Amino acid sequence: MATIEEIRQELEMARGEYEEVKKKLEEWEVGKYKGEKLNELEDELYKGEFRNEEQKKRCKERALRDFSGGKEGRGIKRPVEDDYTYAAAEKKAKLVEDMKVPLSSFCKSCKWEEVVPVIFNHRPHDADIPITLYHQVFAHFQEYCTNIHISMDDCDLVIKLITQMTKAFKRENDRVAEFLKWTSEYFAHPVTKLPLPQIGQEADIGACHSVGNHSFCLLIGEAKNEIGEGHGCSYIQACASYAKQIGANTNNTIHKGLNPSFILYLSGPYLGIADAVFGKDFTIDPLTHVLPFLYLKNDPEMMVSITRTFKALKTVLGELKNYYSEFQVTQHIDNLSLQRPASFPYPSSFKMDDNRDIKFIYKNQLCDGKLVFRVQGQNEEFKDKWMVVKFTQKYCKEAHKFCEKKEIAPELFALNDLSGSWKMVVMEYLSDDEYINLYNLLKEKKDNQEDLQQKTINVAKLLHSGDYVHGDLRASNIMISTDMKHIKIIDFDWSGKVDHAVYPHFVSICLPWHPDVDCEKPIAKEHDLHLLKKSIESNPF
């Protein structure tokens, strides 16, 4: 006699088959020729053959944003300070709590777009602050995946997992049960199905750590029996499950914190690992490629990679336990307009060359989509001083200092290395009262364009006199004092010595680059001058 659970599973399968038939019926009703015509119209619209004035305007605005480097337009406006408050976090949590779409349906089609404003998982590509800047544990995971030592026991246990996952399972629950059993044993921590705050919903994979009356999520995930089964994407569903676990949680302490967690998305014998936080938004970043749980005896590097990944995950779950065990529970906050620290990157101090530790607090992000923040110093000669903190993975300190000595760059206070190949640049803040971006200035004043062009070219030649090149010397990377007497160059990410500095792989093709510019090719002085002149002449469109 069938059990209640088996009947429920059969019902789920029947519902799935019904959805498939319904989908095919809808496709048939559209009609072959009608569908082809719609595709043709879509292609023509994409090519611009039938763009109306509104569409042309949007294309122009998009080009302006690319050209300006993200200084104007949607997604690149200057964020207001209210974006980082406890009140803002509560609103975003409420939006997720009120999401009525079941998680199993949320992962289908375009349903997830209903909560795109608060779930940033690179679909679409509007994610802002990288997760490795929210918490060091995620950068540690990436490092461990390449260098952590694995033992014979680790290898043997991974082989056992692969043996189980390569099997064909009749039901998704059977595959999940085997995976939960193995992970519980390997991590030496219970990994089970995780009931979510709202009734009738649960995540396929979950691990929590309790501290007093609080239960913190270490791991959450979703599974599909095979790729193509289950009517949806396990990654999207896992993202929604994390957001529900945090956003719909009745424990207000959860909303106030960062809630770092790892996300697993399993489809048949293929697993992906991501990380998640409730920072400024619910943010999820993939950490690994999709790993094949297949016995690839002729590909030992892949087998080692899979084993290292699980050993790394086991290690960082221990680090997360320690983090939550030491977590300072935020007391009740009456004033929800206060800044919420979890909305900003984790560094809150920088080291000077003499090893002094200077603390700071974040005020706001200077440009949405850019890892540039206005901060206020808290001690020593920096107390109450406004500064700019920038996070980047490449920066030429020597070029910046050279320009600083020539008084054509902001004062550079520190350049610190962080986990995950990140660098933290701390520099002088050029206030809006004293300086204006050249891109914005040209939009306001068109009559002195030739004079401005000559002045900025002279500044560029000062940079070049030290045998340095910039690489991205356009109007948006030039600051001019409001009295028009001083010019400062910013953004030395690509800068370096002539014949040594090279272009990165991914650059905006909308910019008027010199014809010789290409990926990994040396940056030349004439490239700087060409881009600077063109950006001034063409600005604004």
C-alpha positions as CSV (number, residue, x, y, z in Angstrom):
1,M,0.0,0.0,0.0
2,A,1.4,3.4,-1.0
3,T,2.5,5.7,1.8
4,I,1.3,9.3,2.1
5,E,4.7,10.5,1.0
6,E,4.7,8.3,-2.2
7,I,1.2,9.5,-3.1
8,R,2.3,13.1,-2.7
9,Q,5.3,12.5,-4.9
10,E,3.1,10.8,-7.6
11,L,0.8,13.9,-7.4
12,E,3.8,16.2,-7.9
13,M,4.9,14.2,-10.9
14,A,1.3,14.3,-12.4
15,R,1.2,18.0,-11.9
16,G,4.5,18.3,-13.7
17,E,3.2,16.3,-16.6
18,Y,0.1,18.5,-16.7
19,E,2.3,21.6,-16.9
20,E,4.2,20.1,-19.8
21,V,1.1,19.2,-21.8
22,K,-0.3,22.7,-21.1
23,K,2.9,24.3,-22.3
24,K,2.8,22.3,-25.5
25,L,-0.8,23.2,-26.1
26,E,0.0,26.9,-25.8
27,E,2.8,26.5,-28.2
28,W,0.5,24.7,-30.7
29,E,-2.1,27.4,-30.4
30,V,0.4,30.1,-31.3
31,G,0.9,28.4,-34.6
32,K,4.0,27.6,-36.5
33,Y,3.8,30.5,-38.9
34,K,2.7,33.0,-36.3
35,G,5.6,32.1,-34.1
36,E,8.1,32.4,-37.0
37,K,6.6,35.9,-37.7
38,L,7.1,37.0,-34.1
39,N,10.7,35.8,-34.2
40,E,11.3,37.8,-37.4
41,L,9.8,41.0,-35.9
42,E,11.9,40.5,-32.7
43,D,15.1,40.1,-34.8
44,E,14.3,43.2,-36.8
45,L,13.6,45.2,-33.7
46,Y,16.9,44.1,-32.2
47,K,18.7,45.2,-35.3
48,G,17.1,48.6,-35.0
49,E,15.1,48.4,-38.2
50,F,11.8,49.4,-36.5
51,R,13.0,51.5,-33.6
52,N,10.7,54.3,-32.6
53,E,11.8,57.5,-31.0
54,E,11.4,56.2,-27.5
55,Q,13.5,53.1,-28.3
56,K,16.2,55.3,-30.0
57,K,16.2,57.4,-26.9
58,R,16.8,54.4,-24.6
59,C,19.6,53.2,-26.9
60,K,21.2,56.6,-26.7
61,E,21.0,56.7,-22.9
62,R,22.6,53.3,-22.7
63,A,25.4,54.4,-25.0
64,L,25.9,57.5,-22.8
65,R,26.2,55.4,-19.7
66,D,28.8,53.2,-21.4
67,F,30.7,56.2,-22.6
68,S,30.7,58.1,-19.3
69,G,31.9,55.1,-17.4
70,G,28.9,55.0,-15.2
71,K,28.4,58.5,-14.1
72,E,24.8,59.1,-15.3
73,G,21.6,57.1,-15.9
74,R,19.9,54.0,-14.6
75,G,21.9,51.9,-12.2
76,I,24.7,54.5,-12.0
77,K,23.1,57.3,-10.2
78,R,24.6,58.4,-6.9
79,P,22.9,56.3,-4.3
80,V,21.2,58.2,-1.5
81,E,22.2,57.5,2.1
82,D,18.7,56.0,2.8
83,D,19.7,53.0,0.6
84,Y,21.9,51.7,3.5
85,T,19.7,52.1,6.5
86,Y,17.9,49.6,8.7
87,A,14.6,50.9,7.3
88,A,15.7,50.1,3.7
89,A,16.7,46.5,4.8
90,E,13.3,46.0,6.4
91,K,11.5,47.1,3.2
92,K,13.5,44.7,1.1
93,A,12.9,41.9,3.6
94,K,9.1,42.7,3.5
95,L,9.1,42.5,-0.3
96,V,10.5,39.0,-0.2
97,E,8.1,38.0,2.6
98,D,5.2,39.2,0.5
99,M,6.3,37.2,-2.5
100,K,3.3,35.0,-3.2
101,V,4.8,32.8,-5.9
102,P,5.7,29.3,-4.5
103,L,9.5,28.7,-4.7
104,S,9.0,25.7,-7.0
105,S,7.2,28.1,-9.4
106,F,9.5,31.0,-8.8
107,C,12.4,29.2,-10.5
108,K,10.5,28.7,-13.7
109,S,10.4,31.0,-16.7
110,C,10.7,34.7,-15.8
111,K,8.8,34.6,-12.5
112,W,11.9,35.6,-10.6
113,E,11.7,39.1,-12.2
114,E,9.0,39.9,-9.7
115,V,11.7,40.3,-7.0
116,V,14.7,41.3,-9.1
117,P,14.8,44.7,-7.3
118,V,16.1,43.0,-4.2
119,I,17.6,39.6,-5.3
120,F,20.8,40.3,-7.1
121,N,22.2,37.0,-8.5
122,H,23.6,38.2,-11.9
123,R,20.3,37.5,-13.7
124,P,20.2,40.1,-15.0
125,H,23.6,41.5,-14.4
126,D,22.8,44.2,-11.9
127,A,24.7,42.8,-8.9
128,D,26.6,45.5,-7.1
129,I,29.0,44.9,-4.3
130,P,30.9,41.6,-4.7
131,I,30.2,39.1,-1.9
132,T,34.0,38.6,-1.2
133,L,33.9,42.3,-0.1
134,Y,31.1,41.6,2.4
135,H,32.8,38.8,4.2
136,Q,36.3,37.2,4.1
137,V,35.0,33.7,4.4
138,F,34.1,33.6,0.8
139,A,37.5,34.7,-0.4
140,H,39.0,32.1,1.9
141,F,36.8,29.4,0.2
142,Q,38.2,30.5,-3.2
143,E,41.8,30.3,-1.9
144,Y,41.2,26.9,-0.3
145,C,39.8,25.5,-3.6
146,T,43.3,25.9,-5.1
147,N,45.7,25.1,-2.3
148,I,44.0,23.2,0.6
149,H,45.6,19.8,1.4
150,I,43.4,16.8,0.8
151,S,43.9,13.4,2.4
152,M,43.2,9.8,1.2
153,D,40.1,9.8,3.4
154,D,38.8,13.0,1.6
155,C,39.4,11.3,-1.8
156,D,37.7,8.1,-0.7
157,L,34.6,9.9,0.6
158,V,34.3,11.9,-2.6
159,I,34.4,8.7,-4.6
160,K,31.6,7.4,-2.5
161,L,29.5,10.5,-3.2
162,I,30.2,10.2,-6.9
163,T,29.2,6.6,-6.9
164,Q,25.8,7.5,-5.4
165,M,25.2,10.6,-7.5
166,T,25.9,8.9,-10.8
167,K,22.9,6.6,-10.2
168,A,19.6,7.2,-11.9
169,F,16.9,8.0,-9.2
170,K,13.2,7.6,-9.8
171,R,12.4,10.5,-7.5
172,E,14.1,13.7,-6.7
173,N,13.6,13.0,-3.0
174,D,15.7,9.8,-3.2
175,R,18.6,11.7,-4.8
176,V,18.4,14.5,-2.2
177,A,18.3,11.9,0.7
178,E,21.6,10.3,-0.5
179,F,23.2,13.8,-0.8
180,L,22.0,14.9,2.6
181,K,23.3,11.7,4.2
182,W,26.8,12.0,2.6
183,T,27.2,15.8,3.4
184,S,26.1,15.3,7.0
185,E,28.8,12.6,7.4
186,Y,31.5,14.6,5.6
187,F,30.8,18.0,7.2
188,A,30.3,16.3,10.7
189,H,27.2,18.6,10.9
190,P,23.5,17.8,10.3
191,V,22.5,18.7,6.7
192,T,18.7,18.2,6.3
193,K,15.7,19.6,4.5
194,L,15.2,23.1,5.9
195,P,11.7,24.4,6.7
196,L,11.4,28.0,5.6
197,P,9.6,30.7,7.7
198,Q,6.4,30.5,5.7
199,I,4.1,27.5,6.1
200,G,4.4,24.7,3.5
201,Q,7.8,25.7,2.0
202,E,11.1,24.1,2.6
203,A,14.6,24.0,1.0
204,D,15.9,20.7,-0.2
205,I,19.3,21.3,1.5
206,G,20.0,23.2,4.7
207,A,22.4,23.4,7.6
208,C,22.0,25.8,10.6
209,H,24.0,26.8,13.6
210,S,22.2,27.7,16.8
211,V,23.5,30.4,19.2
212,G,21.2,31.0,22.2
213,N,17.7,31.7,20.8
214,H,19.0,32.4,17.3
215,S,19.4,30.0,14.4
216,F,21.8,31.1,11.7
217,C,21.8,29.5,8.2
218,L,25.2,28.1,7.2
219,L,24.1,26.4,4.0
220,I,21.0,26.3,1.9
221,G,20.3,24.7,-1.4
222,E,17.8,23.2,-3.9
223,A,18.0,20.1,-6.1
224,K,16.5,18.7,-9.3
225,N,16.6,15.0,-10.0
226,E,18.3,15.5,-13.4
227,I,19.1,18.5,-15.7
228,G,15.9,19.3,-17.4
229,E,13.6,17.7,-14.8
230,G,11.7,19.6,-12.1
231,H,10.6,22.4,-14.4
232,G,13.0,25.1,-13.3
233,C,16.5,26.2,-12.4
234,S,17.9,24.9,-9.1
235,Y,20.2,28.0,-8.8
236,I,17.3,30.5,-9.1
237,Q,15.2,28.4,-6.6
238,A,18.1,28.3,-4.2
239,C,18.5,32.1,-4.4
240,A,14.8,32.5,-3.6
241,S,15.0,30.0,-0.7
242,Y,17.9,32.0,0.8
243,A,16.0,35.3,0.5
244,K,12.9,33.7,2.0
245,Q,14.9,32.2,4.9
246,I,16.2,35.6,5.8
247,G,13.5,38.1,4.5
248,A,10.5,36.2,5.9
249,N,12.2,35.3,9.2
250,T,10.2,36.5,12.2
251,N,13.4,37.1,14.2
252,N,14.2,40.8,13.5
253,T,17.8,40.1,14.6
254,I,18.2,38.2,11.3
255,H,17.2,41.3,9.2
256,K,19.8,43.5,10.9
257,G,22.8,41.2,10.2
258,L,24.7,40.2,7.1
259,N,23.7,36.5,7.2
260,P,26.6,35.1,5.2
261,S,25.7,31.6,3.9
262,F,26.7,29.1,1.2
263,I,24.3,28.0,-1.5
264,L,24.3,24.6,-3.2
265,Y,22.4,23.9,-6.5
266,L,22.2,20.3,-7.5
267,S,20.9,19.0,-10.8
268,G,21.4,15.3,-11.2
269,P,25.1,14.5,-10.7
270,Y,26.1,18.2,-11.2
271,L,26.7,20.7,-8.4
272,G,27.3,24.4,-8.3
273,I,28.3,26.4,-5.2
274,A,27.5,30.1,-4.6
275,D,27.6,32.5,-1.7
276,A,24.9,34.7,-0.3
277,V,24.5,37.7,2.0
278,F,21.8,40.2,3.0
279,G,24.0,43.2,2.4
280,K,22.6,46.3,0.7
281,D,20.4,43.7,-1.1
282,F,20.0,40.0,-1.2
283,T,23.2,39.3,-3.1
284,I,24.4,35.9,-4.5
285,D,27.6,35.2,-6.4
286,P,28.6,31.9,-8.0
287,L,31.8,30.6,-6.5
288,T,32.6,27.5,-8.6
289,H,31.9,26.1,-12.1
290,V,29.3,23.4,-12.1
291,L,31.1,20.3,-10.8
292,P,30.5,16.9,-12.4
293,F,30.0,14.1,-9.9
294,L,31.3,11.6,-12.4
295,Y,34.2,9.2,-12.0
296,L,36.7,10.7,-14.4
297,K,39.6,8.4,-13.9
298,N,41.5,9.8,-16.9
299,D,41.0,13.4,-15.6
300,P,42.8,13.4,-12.2
301,E,42.9,17.2,-12.1
302,M,39.1,17.4,-12.2
303,M,38.8,14.7,-9.5
304,V,41.3,16.6,-7.3
305,S,39.4,19.8,-7.9
306,I,36.1,18.3,-6.8
307,T,37.7,16.9,-3.7
308,R,39.4,20.2,-2.8
309,T,36.1,22.0,-3.3
310,F,34.4,19.9,-0.7
311,K,37.4,20.1,1.7
312,A,37.3,23.9,1.3
313,L,33.5,24.0,1.9
314,K,33.9,21.9,5.1
315,T,36.7,24.2,6.3
316,V,34.7,27.5,5.7
317,L,31.6,26.1,7.3
318,G,33.7,25.8,10.4
319,E,34.7,29.4,10.0
320,L,31.1,30.5,9.6
321,K,30.2,28.6,12.8
322,N,32.9,30.6,14.6
323,Y,31.6,33.9,13.1
324,Y,28.1,33.2,14.3
325,S,29.2,32.0,17.7
326,E,31.0,35.4,18.2
327,F,28.3,37.4,16.4
328,Q,27.3,40.4,18.4
329,V,23.5,40.4,18.4
330,T,22.2,43.9,17.5
331,Q,19.9,45.2,20.2
332,H,16.5,46.7,19.4
333,I,16.9,49.7,17.2
334,D,14.3,52.4,17.5
335,N,15.8,54.7,14.9
336,L,15.6,52.7,11.7
337,S,17.1,55.6,9.7
338,L,20.5,54.8,11.1
339,Q,23.1,53.3,8.7
340,R,23.2,49.5,8.7
341,P,26.9,48.3,8.7
342,A,26.0,45.1,6.9
343,S,25.0,47.1,3.8
344,F,28.7,48.1,3.3
345,P,31.9,46.1,2.6
346,Y,33.6,44.5,5.6
347,P,36.8,46.6,5.9
348,S,36.4,49.4,8.4
349,S,40.0,50.4,8.8
350,F,43.2,50.8,6.8
351,K,46.9,50.6,7.6
352,M,49.3,53.4,7.0
353,D,52.8,52.8,5.7
354,D,54.0,53.2,9.4
355,N,51.6,50.4,10.4
356,R,49.1,52.6,12.2
357,D,45.5,51.5,12.0
358,I,43.0,54.1,11.0
359,K,39.4,53.4,11.5
360,F,36.5,54.8,9.4
361,I,32.8,54.6,8.9
362,Y,31.0,54.4,5.6
363,K,28.7,57.2,4.6
364,N,27.5,56.3,1.2
365,Q,28.5,54.8,-2.2
366,L,29.6,57.6,-4.5
367,C,28.4,55.9,-7.7
368,D,25.9,53.1,-8.0
369,G,27.6,50.1,-9.6
370,K,31.1,51.4,-8.7
371,L,33.0,50.2,-5.7
372,V,33.8,53.7,-4.5
373,F,32.6,55.0,-1.1
374,R,32.7,58.2,0.9
375,V,33.9,57.4,4.4
376,Q,34.7,59.4,7.6
377,G,37.9,58.9,9.6
378,Q,37.5,58.0,13.3
379,N,40.9,58.5,14.9
380,E,44.3,60.3,14.9
381,E,44.8,63.0,12.2
382,F,42.0,61.4,10.1
383,K,39.3,62.0,12.8
384,D,36.2,63.5,11.1
385,K,38.1,63.7,7.8
386,W,36.2,62.8,4.7
387,M,38.0,60.3,2.4
388,V,37.3,58.0,-0.6
389,V,37.7,54.3,-0.3
390,K,37.9,52.3,-3.5
391,F,38.0,48.6,-4.0
392,T,39.7,47.2,-7.1
393,Q,41.7,44.1,-8.1
394,K,44.4,46.1,-9.8
395,Y,45.9,49.6,-9.1
396,C,49.1,51.4,-9.9
397,K,50.3,53.1,-6.7
398,E,53.4,54.5,-8.4
399,A,51.5,56.3,-11.1
400,H,49.1,57.8,-8.6
401,K,51.9,59.0,-6.3
402,F,53.8,60.5,-9.3
403,C,50.7,62.5,-10.2
404,E,50.1,63.4,-6.6
405,K,53.5,65.0,-6.4
406,K,52.7,66.9,-9.6
407,E,49.5,68.0,-7.9
408,I,47.4,66.4,-10.6
409,A,45.8,63.6,-8.5
410,P,44.1,63.4,-5.1
411,E,46.3,62.6,-2.2
412,L,46.8,58.9,-1.7
413,F,46.7,57.8,1.9
414,A,47.0,54.0,1.7
415,L,46.8,51.0,-0.6
416,N,46.1,47.8,1.3
417,D,45.9,44.2,0.1
418,L,42.7,42.3,1.1
419,S,41.7,38.6,0.7
420,G,40.5,37.4,-2.6
421,S,43.0,39.5,-4.7
422,W,41.2,42.7,-3.7
423,K,43.0,46.0,-3.0
424,M,41.6,48.9,-0.9
425,V,42.6,52.4,-2.1
426,V,42.2,55.2,0.4
427,M,42.5,58.7,-1.0
428,E,41.5,62.4,-0.6
429,Y,37.8,63.2,-1.1
430,L,37.3,65.9,-3.8
431,S,34.0,67.4,-2.5
432,D,31.2,68.5,-4.8
433,D,31.7,72.1,-3.5
434,E,35.2,72.2,-4.8
435,Y,35.4,69.8,-7.8
436,I,33.3,68.7,-10.7
437,N,33.6,65.8,-13.0
438,L,34.7,66.9,-16.5
439,Y,32.0,64.8,-18.1
440,N,29.3,66.7,-16.1
441,L,31.0,70.0,-16.7
442,L,31.0,69.6,-20.4
443,K,27.2,69.0,-20.3
444,E,26.8,72.3,-18.5
445,K,29.3,74.5,-20.3
446,K,29.9,74.0,-24.0
447,D,31.5,77.3,-24.7
448,N,35.0,76.6,-23.2
449,Q,35.5,73.1,-24.6
450,E,38.7,73.9,-26.6
451,D,40.3,75.6,-23.5
452,L,39.4,72.6,-21.3
453,Q,40.7,70.2,-23.9
454,Q,44.1,71.9,-24.0
455,K,44.3,72.0,-20.2
456,T,43.6,68.4,-19.8
457,I,46.0,67.4,-22.5
458,N,48.7,69.3,-20.7
459,V,47.9,67.4,-17.5
460,A,48.0,64.1,-19.5
461,K,51.5,65.1,-20.8
462,L,52.6,65.6,-17.2
463,L,51.6,62.0,-16.4
464,H,53.4,60.9,-19.5
465,S,56.6,62.8,-18.5
466,G,57.1,60.1,-15.8
467,D,56.9,57.4,-18.5
468,Y,53.5,56.4,-17.2
469,V,50.3,55.7,-19.1
470,H,46.7,55.8,-17.8
471,G,44.7,53.5,-20.2
472,D,41.3,55.0,-19.4
473,L,41.9,58.7,-19.7
474,R,38.4,60.0,-20.6
475,A,36.3,62.9,-19.4
476,S,34.7,60.9,-16.6
477,N,38.1,60.3,-15.0
478,I,39.1,63.9,-14.9
479,M,38.1,66.2,-12.0
480,I,38.3,70.0,-12.4
481,S,38.1,72.6,-9.5
482,T,35.1,74.9,-9.6
483,D,37.4,77.9,-10.1
484,M,38.9,76.1,-13.1
485,K,42.4,76.3,-11.8
486,H,43.1,72.7,-10.8
487,I,42.8,69.4,-12.7
488,K,43.1,66.0,-11.1
489,I,43.3,62.6,-12.7
490,I,41.5,59.7,-11.0
491,D,41.1,55.9,-11.6
492,F,44.7,54.5,-12.0
493,D,43.5,50.8,-12.2
494,W,45.0,50.1,-15.6
495,S,47.9,52.6,-15.2
496,G,51.6,51.6,-15.3
497,K,54.9,52.2,-17.1
498,V,55.1,52.4,-20.8
499,D,55.6,49.0,-22.5
500,H,54.5,47.3,-19.2
501,A,50.9,48.4,-18.7
502,V,48.4,46.4,-20.9
503,Y,44.7,46.6,-21.6
504,P,42.4,44.1,-19.8
505,H,40.2,41.6,-21.7
506,F,36.9,43.2,-21.2
507,V,36.6,46.9,-22.2
508,S,33.5,48.8,-23.4
509,I,33.4,48.7,-27.2
510,C,31.2,51.9,-27.2
511,L,34.2,54.1,-26.3
512,P,36.2,55.8,-29.0
513,W,39.4,53.9,-28.5
514,H,42.5,54.4,-30.6
515,P,42.5,51.9,-33.5
516,D,45.5,50.0,-32.1
517,V,43.8,49.2,-28.7
518,D,43.2,45.5,-28.1
519,C,43.1,43.0,-25.2
520,E,46.5,42.5,-23.5
521,K,48.1,45.0,-25.9
522,P,50.4,47.6,-24.4
523,I,48.9,50.9,-23.4
524,A,50.6,53.8,-25.3
525,K,50.7,57.5,-24.6
526,E,49.0,58.3,-28.0
527,H,46.1,56.0,-26.9
528,D,45.6,58.2,-23.8
529,L,45.6,61.5,-25.8
530,H,43.3,60.0,-28.5
531,L,40.7,58.8,-26.0
532,L,40.9,62.1,-24.0
533,K,40.4,64.3,-27.1
534,K,37.6,62.1,-28.5
535,S,35.7,61.9,-25.2
536,I,35.8,65.7,-24.9
537,E,34.8,66.3,-28.5
538,S,31.9,63.8,-28.4
539,N,30.7,64.7,-24.9
540,P,27.8,64.9,-24.5
541,F,26.3,63.1,-27.5
